[in-house]
Amino acid sequence: MGIAIKDKIFKKKKHRRLLSEMASRFSAMYLIHLQDNTYEEIQADTVFRKRLPQKGDIPSVHRLLFASTKAGAQSSQYYDAFCGESLFLRNHYSGCLDFLEDCGKKRFDYHVFKVSGNESLLIFIENESGMIAEQYDRLKMDTLQENYLFSMIVDLKNDTCQNLVVTEASAPRQDYTKLRYSQWRFLIANMFLPDDKSTFLMLSDPEYIIRRLETEKSFKYEIQMQSMAGEYIWVRLRFNRMEGFSEEMPVFVYTVQDIHSDMVRLLQQENIISAVEEKNQQLADINKAKSVFISNMSHEIRTPINAVLGIDEMIIREATDETIRSYAYDIKSAGKMLLSIINDILDYSRIESGKMEICPAEYSLKTLIDDINSLIFVKMKEKGLTYRLEVDASCPSVLLGDELRIKQVIINLLTNAVKYTEKGSVTFSVGHILRENGEIDLTVKVADTGIGMRSEDMSRLFEAYERLDEKRNHNIEGTGLGMGIVVRLLEQMNSHLEVESVYGKGSVFSFVLSQDVVDATPVGNVFTCQKEDTPQENNSLTIYAPQAKILAVDDNRINLFVLKGFLKHTGIELDFAQSGKEGLERITQKDYDLVFLDHLMPGMDGIETLKHIREMDGKYRALPVVALTANVMSGARERYLNAGFSDFMEKPFIAADLKRILLTHLPQKYLQEAK
């Protein structure tokens, strides 16, 4: 049977020479049946009879090959690596094993040849090489693992070559043991491209190799080489020194590794990376342009709204005809709605472009809730809804967090509840959970008895510009961005929104926010939902300071007119300048107590103007200068304060903001009770 099989194998030209040389040295031979996963012995050494019966299953052969190697702890790694792809599915595979006997250690090379689609031949040959065993084992396993096409050991002193590993792809050129190394390198040079031939001859020059390997463990080079199919493929040539390498014992390992697919993929990746980098730069430029656009839109849109709302406020104050006042209140309501929509669009754009920042600071929980109540109560009353406020009296009174963004999230949730609730109630609940590290989990819940949501619509709730149940809710005002902003702001504050809803019965929105405690004094039971019945706000400044002098610098005449209207009954002396240059001239001509300075002005902008003011001697360095601007991008307040401004007031402003600025920065001796 053995002879018949060998004859069958010998008919394959690419194996004939190798098998002919092996035939006289076979120690053991097994026929592997892939179809039924078994093997049978054809010829065996007594060493193998102790380990393998005459017949068995293929896994036992794997255990022989890899669990018996001298690799020790690494044997299971080799076993797992080769079992997965099966040695016996390959046309030719080579390896080396050690077996420990009572009389010592024996070494065997093994070869696997495919006979047919369902049969393979496993051959063991005793290896009597004088090579150092440990190095030979390690080199064998390394070269097998790295999928080398060819590997050989070279002794430069004796000018000899010794084959180490040969694969099917390199079989026709596998035996160089009869060649001198000096002959081999010139022979193999013909397999490289003409331009690369001289490079290979330089790399393989004995003097060059000795010089490199005396100081380095190895060196490598990627180059194109002709394959057996006559095609040029990418390979990695590697020169590794053997242990004990020196000029007196210059023995090294030369390997050829097929890296063609990796190199092609790498070259493709480099092209892709180059394209991605170019695309990323384009996106970065787009995002930068988008950020500038958003900032400009914030300023350009809010500036005329400031004028509309400011002049409307003066009409409300001064008109005596109730019909005109009623019209003015309608303008005010519509203007605030327009401002709210614009703020949503700008906020969402800032979040999407990564420009929204969270700025923690100390804040009063009572003030936050009172501010929210003031804004939401009127909306509740207009729709005839019951507003319930539930606050845990034991909540700490002062916390550390971004008050502005927390307030924005809660107001968006409450506004949304009011929009989608036609009758019944809206409940706003605030509680807390103590944590061991001195923080609390602030719990917030907004529940309504509104229209609710279908379960299939829940996934679309937070999509931008989406409105659920469009046919039913077509008359609801808004952009569809509010809930998306809520979710993204909570994400930036390391929280998330929980939603429960029953269609036709109502919804519950809740979140938990980790906050540092600044003052643990309980906030107490001091909250009420009751507000004034009238929607009219008290916008009187209740300030009278006839000795105070203020300069307002703004290139927009209407903005100056609005500020003048707000200060009309305060007795304050107000001067105007419509450019930074004009503002500097006026400051040097009169002693002002406070300066309102716009940012975006032609010629010399507000920040540059402020820089000139601070560079002036004496009192000018401490002169209160307030940034009055429609640029309300995230972090704007901090940027203006860092630039040297004393305070910040955004457009459109309200009387309460202006009052705070005046009380904070005007000399106290000038302030009197309003007449």
C-alpha positions in Angstrom: 0.0 0.0 0.0 2.8 2.4 0.9 4.5 1.9 -2.5 1.2 2.5 -4.4 0.6 5.7 -2.5 4.1 6.9 -3.0 3.8 6.2 -6.8 0.6 8.2 -6.8 2.3 11.1 -5.1 5.3 10.9 -7.3 3.0 11.6 -10.3 2.7 15.2 -9.1 5.7 16.9 -10.6 6.1 19.6 -8.0 6.5 16.9 -5.3 8.4 14.3 -7.2 11.9 15.5 -6.5 11.3 16.3 -2.8 9.7 12.9 -2.2 12.4 11.0 -4.1 15.0 12.5 -1.8 12.9 11.6 1.3 12.0 8.1 0.3 15.1 6.4 1.6 14.7 8.1 5.0 11.0 7.7 5.9 10.6 6.8 9.6 6.8 6.7 9.6 4.0 7.3 7.2 0.2 7.7 7.7 -2.6 8.0 5.3 -5.2 10.6 6.4 -8.8 10.1 5.3 -10.5 13.5 5.5 -13.9 12.2 4.5 -14.4 10.2 7.7 -11.8 12.1 9.8 -9.6 9.0 10.4 -6.0 7.8 9.7 -4.2 4.5 9.2 -0.5 3.5 9.6 1.5 2.6 6.5 5.0 2.5 7.9 5.9 3.4 11.5 8.9 3.8 13.7 8.6 2.3 17.2 8.6 5.8 18.6 5.3 6.5 16.9 3.7 3.2 17.8 3.9 4.2 21.5 2.0 7.3 20.7 -0.4 6.4 17.9 -2.3 3.1 17.3 -2.3 1.7 13.8 -5.7 3.4 13.2 -7.4 6.3 14.8 -9.0 9.7 14.3 -7.4 12.8 12.9 -7.5 14.9 16.2 -5.1 12.3 17.8 -2.6 13.1 15.0 -3.0 16.8 15.8 -2.2 16.0 19.4 0.8 14.1 18.4 2.0 16.9 16.2 1.5 19.8 18.6 1.0 18.6 22.1 4.3 16.6 21.8 6.4 19.5 20.6 9.2 20.9 22.7 7.4 24.2 22.6 5.9 23.3 26.0 3.4 25.9 27.1 3.1 27.2 23.6 2.0 23.8 22.2 -1.7 24.4 22.8 -1.4 27.7 21.0 0.1 25.9 17.9 -2.5 23.2 18.2 -5.4 25.8 18.1 -3.8 27.7 15.3 -3.4 24.8 12.9 -6.5 22.7 13.8 -8.7 25.5 12.7 -7.5 25.5 9.1 -6.4 21.9 9.1 -2.9 20.9 7.9 -4.4 18.2 5.7 -6.2 20.5 3.4 -2.9 21.9 2.1 -0.9 20.5 -0.8 2.3 20.5 1.1 3.2 21.5 4.7 6.4 21.1 6.7 7.4 21.1 10.4 9.7 19.7 13.1 9.1 17.7 16.3 11.1 16.5 19.3 10.3 13.3 21.1 11.9 12.5 24.5 12.8 8.8 25.0 14.5 7.0 27.8 17.7 7.0 25.7 17.4 10.7 25.0 15.8 12.9 22.5 14.9 12.2 18.9 14.1 14.8 16.3 11.8 14.3 13.3 10.8 16.5 10.4 7.3 16.0 9.2 5.7 16.7 5.8 2.1 16.6 4.8 1.2 16.0 1.1 -2.3 16.0 -0.3 -3.0 12.8 -2.3 -6.5 13.7 -3.5 -9.4 15.7 -2.4 -10.1 13.4 0.5 -6.7 11.9 1.3 -3.4 13.2 2.6 -0.1 11.6 3.4 1.8 12.4 6.7 5.5 11.5 6.6 8.0 11.6 9.5 11.8 11.6 8.8 14.4 11.4 11.5 16.5 14.5 11.5 20.2 14.0 12.3 21.1 17.6 11.8 23.8 18.9 14.1 22.0 22.2 14.5 21.3 23.5 18.0 17.9 22.0 18.9 16.4 24.9 20.7 17.3 27.3 17.9 16.0 24.9 15.2 12.7 24.5 17.0 12.2 28.2 17.5 13.1 29.0 13.9 10.8 26.3 12.6 7.8 27.4 14.5 8.5 31.1 13.9 8.8 30.6 10.1 5.7 28.4 10.0 3.7 30.9 12.0 4.8 33.8 9.8 3.8 32.0 6.6 7.3 32.3 5.0 7.8 31.2 1.4 11.3 30.2 2.0 13.8 30.1 4.9 17.4 28.9 5.1 20.4 29.1 7.4 23.6 30.6 6.0 27.1 30.1 7.3 29.1 32.9 5.8 32.4 31.6 7.1 32.0 28.3 5.3 29.9 29.8 2.4 27.1 27.2 2.8 23.3 27.2 2.7 21.0 24.9 4.7 17.2 24.7 4.0 15.0 25.3 7.0 11.4 25.6 5.8 10.0 25.1 2.3 6.4 25.7 1.3 4.5 24.6 -1.8 4.9 28.1 -3.3 8.7 27.8 -3.1 9.1 24.1 -3.8 10.8 24.4 -7.2 13.6 26.5 -5.7 13.8 24.8 -2.4 17.1 23.0 -2.4 20.1 25.3 -2.2 22.2 23.1 0.0 24.4 22.1 -2.9 25.1 25.7 -3.8 27.6 28.1 -2.2 26.1 31.2 -0.7 28.2 33.3 -3.0 26.7 31.4 -6.0 23.1 31.5 -4.6 22.9 35.3 -4.1 23.7 36.0 -7.7 21.4 33.3 -8.9 18.4 34.6 -6.8 19.1 38.2 -7.8 17.6 37.4 -11.2 14.2 37.0 -9.5 14.0 40.7 -8.6 13.1 43.6 -10.8 16.1 45.1 -12.7 16.1 48.3 -10.6 15.9 46.2 -7.4 18.7 43.7 -8.3 21.5 45.9 -7.1 19.6 46.6 -3.9 19.4 42.8 -3.2 23.0 42.3 -4.0 23.9 45.0 -1.5 21.7 43.6 1.2 23.0 40.1 0.7 26.7 41.1 0.6 28.5 39.1 3.4 30.4 42.2 4.6 27.3 44.2 4.8 25.4 41.5 6.6 28.2 41.0 9.2 28.4 44.8 9.8 24.6 45.1 10.3 24.1 41.9 12.4 27.0 42.7 14.7 25.0 45.6 16.1 21.4 44.6 15.2 19.4 41.4 15.9 17.9 41.6 12.5 17.2 43.8 9.5 14.5 43.6 6.8 13.5 45.0 3.5 10.3 45.1 1.5 10.8 44.5 -2.2 9.1 43.0 -5.3 10.1 39.5 -6.3 9.0 37.1 -9.1 6.7 34.3 -8.0 6.5 30.8 -9.4 3.6 32.0 -11.6 5.9 34.6 -13.2 4.2 37.5 -11.5 5.9 40.0 -9.3 4.7 40.0 -5.7 5.7 42.0 -2.6 7.9 40.1 -0.2 9.7 40.9 3.0 13.4 39.8 3.1 14.6 39.3 6.6 18.2 38.6 7.9 18.2 37.4 11.5 21.4 36.6 13.4 21.8 33.2 15.1 22.8 33.1 18.8 26.5 33.6 19.2 26.7 35.5 15.9 30.1 37.2 15.4 32.7 37.8 12.7 34.3 34.5 13.6 30.9 32.6 13.6 28.7 34.5 11.0 25.6 32.3 10.9 22.3 33.9 10.1 18.8 33.0 9.0 17.5 34.3 5.7 13.7 34.3 5.1 11.3 35.4 2.3 7.8 36.2 3.5 4.9 36.8 1.2 3.3 40.1 2.1 1.7 40.9 -1.2 -1.9 41.0 0.0 -0.9 43.0 3.0 1.1 45.4 0.9 -1.6 45.9 -1.6 -4.1 46.5 1.2 -1.7 48.9 2.8 -1.2 50.8 -0.4 -5.0 51.0 -0.8 -5.3 52.1 2.8 -2.7 54.8 2.2 -4.8 56.0 -0.7 -7.9 55.8 1.5 -6.2 57.5 4.4 -5.1 60.3 2.1 -8.6 60.6 0.8 -10.0 60.5 4.3 -7.6 63.1 5.5 -8.5 65.4 2.6 -12.2 64.8 3.4 -11.6 65.4 7.1 -9.9 68.7 6.3 -12.9 69.6 4.1 -15.2 68.7 7.0 -13.1 70.7 9.4 -13.3 73.7 7.1 -17.0 73.2 6.7 -17.5 73.0 10.5 -15.4 76.1 11.0 -17.5 77.9 8.4 -20.6 76.6 10.0 -19.5 77.8 13.5 -18.7 81.3 12.0 -22.1 81.2 10.3 -23.9 80.3 13.4 -22.2 83.0 15.4 -23.0 85.6 12.7 -26.6 84.4 12.5 -26.9 84.6 16.2 -25.8 88.2 16.1 -27.5 89.2 12.9 -30.9 87.7 13.9 -31.0 88.7 17.5 -30.0 92.3 16.9 -33.2 93.2 15.0 -35.3 91.2 17.5 -33.7 93.2 20.3 -34.9 96.3 18.5 -38.4 95.0 17.9 -38.9 93.8 21.5 -37.2 96.9 23.0 -39.3 99.4 21.1 -42.4 97.3 21.8 -41.5 97.4 25.5 -41.4 101.2 25.3 -44.9 101.2 23.7 -46.2 99.0 26.6 -44.8 101.4 29.1 -45.9 104.7 27.6 -49.1 103.9 25.7 -52.3 105.0 27.4 -54.7 103.5 24.9 -55.5 99.9 26.0 -56.1 98.7 22.4 -52.5 99.8 21.5 -51.2 98.2 24.6 -53.0 95.0 23.7 -51.4 95.0 20.3 -48.0 95.6 21.9 -48.5 92.6 24.1 -49.4 90.5 21.1 -46.1 91.7 19.4 -44.2 90.9 22.6 -45.7 87.4 22.7 -44.9 86.7 19.1 -41.5 88.1 19.4 -40.7 85.9 22.3 -41.9 82.9 20.4 -39.7 83.9 17.4 -36.8 84.3 19.7 -37.4 80.9 21.3 -37.5 79.2 17.8 -34.3 80.9 16.8 -32.6 79.9 20.0 -33.6 76.3 19.5 -32.2 76.3 15.9 -28.9 78.0 17.0 -28.6 75.7 20.1 -29.1 72.6 18.1 -26.6 73.8 15.5 -24.0 74.5 18.2 -24.5 71.0 19.7 -24.2 69.3 16.3 -20.9 71.2 15.6 -19.5 70.5 19.0 -19.6 74.1 20.1 -22.0 73.7 23.1 -20.0 73.7 26.4 -21.1 72.8 29.9 -19.9 75.4 32.4 -20.4 74.3 36.1 -20.9 77.0 38.7 -22.6 77.4 42.1 -26.3 78.0 41.9 -29.3 78.2 44.2 -31.8 75.4 43.7 -34.6 77.7 45.0 -33.7 80.4 42.5 -33.6 77.9 39.6 -37.0 76.5 40.5 -38.5 80.0 41.0 -37.2 81.1 37.6 -38.7 78.1 36.0 -42.1 78.7 37.7 -42.2 82.3 36.6 -41.7 81.3 33.0 -44.0 78.3 32.9 -46.9 79.4 35.1 -48.4 81.9 32.6 -48.4 79.3 29.9 -50.3 76.9 32.2 -52.8 79.6 33.1 -53.4 80.5 29.4 -54.4 76.9 28.6 -56.3 76.4 31.8 -54.1 73.6 33.1 -53.5 72.7 36.7 -49.8 73.1 37.6 -48.5 71.0 40.4 -45.0 71.6 41.9 -43.5 68.9 44.1 -40.1 69.7 45.7 -38.4 67.6 48.3 -37.8 70.0 51.2 -34.6 68.2 52.2 -32.8 68.9 48.9 -29.5 70.9 49.4 -30.0 74.6 48.8 -26.8 75.3 46.8 -25.3 73.0 44.2 -22.6 73.0 41.6 -23.6 72.5 38.0 -24.5 74.3 34.8 -27.6 76.2 36.0 -28.4 77.6 32.5 -28.4 74.2 30.8 -30.3 72.5 33.6 -32.9 75.2 33.4 -33.1 75.0 29.6 -33.7 71.2 29.8 -36.5 71.5 32.4 -38.2 74.4 30.6 -38.1 72.5 27.3 -39.7 69.5 29.0 -42.4 71.6 30.7 -43.1 73.6 27.5 -43.4 70.4 25.6 -45.9 69.1 28.2 -48.0 72.2 28.0 -48.0 72.0 24.2 -49.4 68.5 24.1 -51.8 68.7 27.0 -55.2 70.1 26.3 -56.8 69.5 29.7 -55.8 68.2 33.1 -52.5 68.9 34.7 -48.7 69.1 34.4 -46.6 68.1 37.4 -43.0 69.2 38.0 -41.1 67.2 40.6 -37.7 67.7 42.1 -36.0 65.3 44.5 -32.5 64.0 45.4 -30.6 60.8 46.4 -27.6 61.1 48.7 -24.3 59.6 47.6 -21.3 58.6 49.7 -18.8 60.9 47.9 -20.5 64.1 48.9 -22.5 64.4 45.7 -26.2 64.0 45.1 -28.3 62.6 42.3 -30.7 65.4 41.5 -33.9 63.7 40.3 -36.3 65.7 38.0 -39.6 64.5 36.6 -42.2 66.2 34.4 -45.6 64.3 34.1 -48.6 65.4 32.1 -52.1 64.2 31.2 -51.7 65.0 27.6 -52.1 63.0 24.4 -49.3 60.6 25.0 -47.4 58.7 22.3 -47.8 55.4 20.5 -45.1 52.8 21.2 -44.0 52.7 17.5 -43.4 56.5 17.6 -41.1 56.5 20.6 -38.0 55.9 18.6 -38.6 59.0 16.5 -39.2 61.2 19.6 -35.6 62.6 19.6 -35.0 63.0 15.9 -34.3 66.5 14.7 -37.2 68.4 13.1 -39.6 65.5 13.7 -43.1 66.0 15.1 -45.0 62.9 16.1 -48.6 62.2 14.9 -48.3 65.1 12.4 -51.9 65.0 11.3 -53.1 65.3 14.9 -50.5 67.9 16.0 -50.2 70.1 12.9 -51.3 73.1 14.9 -48.6 72.7 17.6 -46.0 75.5 17.5 -42.3 74.8 17.4 -39.4 73.4 15.4 -39.3 69.8 16.6 -35.8 70.4 18.0 -36.6 70.8 21.7 -36.5 67.2 22.7 -33.3 66.6 20.6 -31.7 69.5 22.5 -32.8 68.0 25.8 -31.3 64.6 25.1 -27.9 66.1 23.8 -27.6 68.5 26.7 -28.2 65.6 29.2 -25.6 63.5 27.4 -23.1 66.3 27.8 -23.9 66.4 31.5 -23.5 62.6 31.8 -27.2 61.8 32.1 -30.0 60.6 29.9 -33.8 61.0 29.5 -36.2 58.3 30.6 -39.7 58.3 28.9 -42.9 56.5 29.8 -46.1 57.2 27.8 -49.5 55.8 27.3 -51.3 56.9 24.1 -54.3 59.1 25.0 -53.4 59.3 28.7 -50.2 61.2 29.1 -46.4 61.0 29.4 -43.7 61.1 32.1 -40.2 62.4 31.3 -37.5 62.1 33.9 -33.7 62.3 34.4 -31.1 62.0 37.1 -28.2 64.5 37.3 -25.1 64.1 39.4 -24.3 67.4 41.2 -21.8 68.5 43.8 -23.2 69.9 47.0 -21.9 73.4 48.0 -24.4 74.1 50.8 -26.3 71.1 52.3 -28.8 73.3 54.1 -32.2 72.0 53.2 -34.0 74.2 50.6 -37.2 73.9 52.7 -40.9 73.9 51.7 -40.9 77.5 50.3 -42.2 77.0 46.8 -45.6 78.0 45.4 -47.2 77.8 42.0 -49.3 81.0 42.5 -48.3 83.9 40.4 -49.9 87.2 39.4 -53.1 86.7 37.3 -51.9 89.2 34.7 -49.4 88.2 32.1 -47.9 91.7 32.1 -44.4 91.8 33.5 -43.1 94.5 35.8 -40.3 95.9 33.7 -39.8 99.0 35.7 -36.1 99.5 36.6 -37.0 101.2 40.0 -33.6 102.9 39.9 -32.9 106.6 40.0 -29.3 107.8 39.6 -29.2 111.4 38.3 -25.5 111.8 39.0 -24.4 108.6 37.1 -22.9 108.9 33.6 -23.0 106.0 31.1 -21.6 105.6 27.6 -23.1 103.1 25.2 -21.0 102.1 22.1 -22.9 100.4 19.4 -22.9 100.7 15.6 -26.7 100.0 15.5 -28.7 103.2 16.0 -31.9 101.3 17.0 -30.1 99.4 19.8 -28.9 102.7 21.2 -32.5 104.0 21.0 -33.8 101.0 22.8 -31.3 101.4 25.7 -32.2 105.0 25.9 -35.8 104.1 26.3 -35.1 101.6 29.1 -33.1 104.3 31.0 -35.6 107.1 30.3 -36.9 107.4 33.8 -33.7 106.6 35.7 -32.2 110.1 35.6 -28.9 108.6 34.3 -26.9 110.8 31.8 -26.5 108.6 28.7 -24.1 109.3 25.8 -23.8 107.4 22.6 -20.9 106.4 20.2 -21.4 104.4 17.0 -17.8 103.1 16.6 -14.9 101.9 18.8 -12.8 104.9 17.7 -15.6 107.3 18.7 -16.1 105.5 22.0 -12.3 105.9 22.9 -12.5 109.6 22.1 -15.6 110.2 24.4 -14.1 108.2 27.2 -11.1 110.6 27.3 -13.4 113.6 27.3 -15.7 112.7 30.2 -15.5 110.6 33.4 -18.0 107.7 32.9 -19.2 105.4 35.6 -20.1 102.6 33.2 -19.6 101.7 29.6 -21.8 99.4 27.5 -19.7 98.1 24.6 -21.0 96.1 21.6 -18.7 93.4 20.2 -19.2 93.2 16.4 -18.6 96.7 15.0 -16.8 97.7 11.8 -13.3 99.0 11.9 -12.5 98.4 15.6 -14.5 95.7 17.3 -15.5 95.7 21.0 -12.6 93.5 22.2 -10.0 95.6 20.4 -11.6 98.7 21.8 -11.6 97.3 25.3 -7.9 96.4 24.9 -7.1 100.1 24.2 -9.2 101.2 27.2 -7.3 98.8 29.5 -4.0 100.1 28.2 -4.8 103.6 29.2 -3.4 104.7 32.6 -5.1 105.1 36.0 -8.9 104.8 36.4 -9.4 103.3 32.9 -8.0 100.0 33.9 -10.8 99.6 36.5 -13.6 101.3 34.5 -16.6 98.9 34.4 -17.1 97.9 30.8 -20.0 95.6 30.0 -20.2 93.5 26.8 -23.6 94.2 25.3 -23.9 91.8 22.4 -26.2 89.5 20.4 -23.3 86.9 20.2 -24.6 84.3 22.7 -22.7 81.3 21.5 -21.9 78.7 24.2 -19.2 79.9 26.5 -19.6 83.5 25.3 -19.9 84.9 28.8 -16.6 83.3 29.9 -14.8 84.4 26.8 -15.9 88.1 27.3 -14.9 88.0 30.9 -11.5 86.5 30.1 -11.0 89.2 27.5 -11.2 91.8 30.3 -14.9 92.8 30.3 -16.4 93.5 33.7 -19.7 91.8 32.9 -21.9 90.5 30.1 -25.4 91.3 28.9 -27.0 89.6 25.9 -29.4 91.1 23.4 -32.3 91.2 23.5 -32.1 92.2 27.1 -34.9 92.6 29.6 -35.3 95.2 32.4 -34.2 92.7 35.1 -30.8 92.1 33.3 -30.2 95.8 33.0 -31.2 96.5 36.6 -28.7 93.9 37.8 -25.9 95.5 35.8 -26.7 99.0 37.1 -26.9 97.8 40.7 -23.7 95.9 40.4 -21.5 98.4 38.6 -22.7 102.0 39.4 -21.3 103.7 42.5 -23.7 103.0 45.4 -23.7 106.7 46.3 -25.5 107.5 43.1 -28.4 105.1 43.6 -31.6 106.5 44.9 -35.2 105.4 45.3 -37.1 105.6 42.1 -39.4 108.6 41.8 
